[in-house]
Amino acid sequence: MIELTDKGNGTFVVKIIMQEVHTLDVPDLKEKLQQAIVNKGIKRMVVDLSDVKMITSSGIGIFLNINQNLKSQFRLAAPTPEVQKVLELTKVTSMIKVFNSVEAALQSF
């Protein structure tokens, strides 16, 4: 479901390894992300969306919640065109910074 990579200094990259994030997946995904933040002491997070082809609005709600928890030290990276469209339609791009690559997102901190 997720793959964590420690980049040092409390910065982590989280790759979502799911092609579709449906409403039924949301509670489990949210719990895994929140546990990672607490257990690993994550201060800054980049979520790699390159494998995600479809996401529901409840899935996007997780990102808004985590962005708030991490005090905006949260980035989304490498969304597919379909996911980028959903992020724009839901106005997430006005609250969370979105980058074309994980590297660009990491450099933004």
Secondary structure, 3 states (H helix, E strand, C coil): CEEEEEEECCEEEEEECCCEECHHHHHHHHHHHHHHHHHHCCCEEEEECCCCCEECHHHHHHHHHHHHHCCCCEEEECCCHHHHHHHHHCCHHHCCEEECCHHHHHHCC
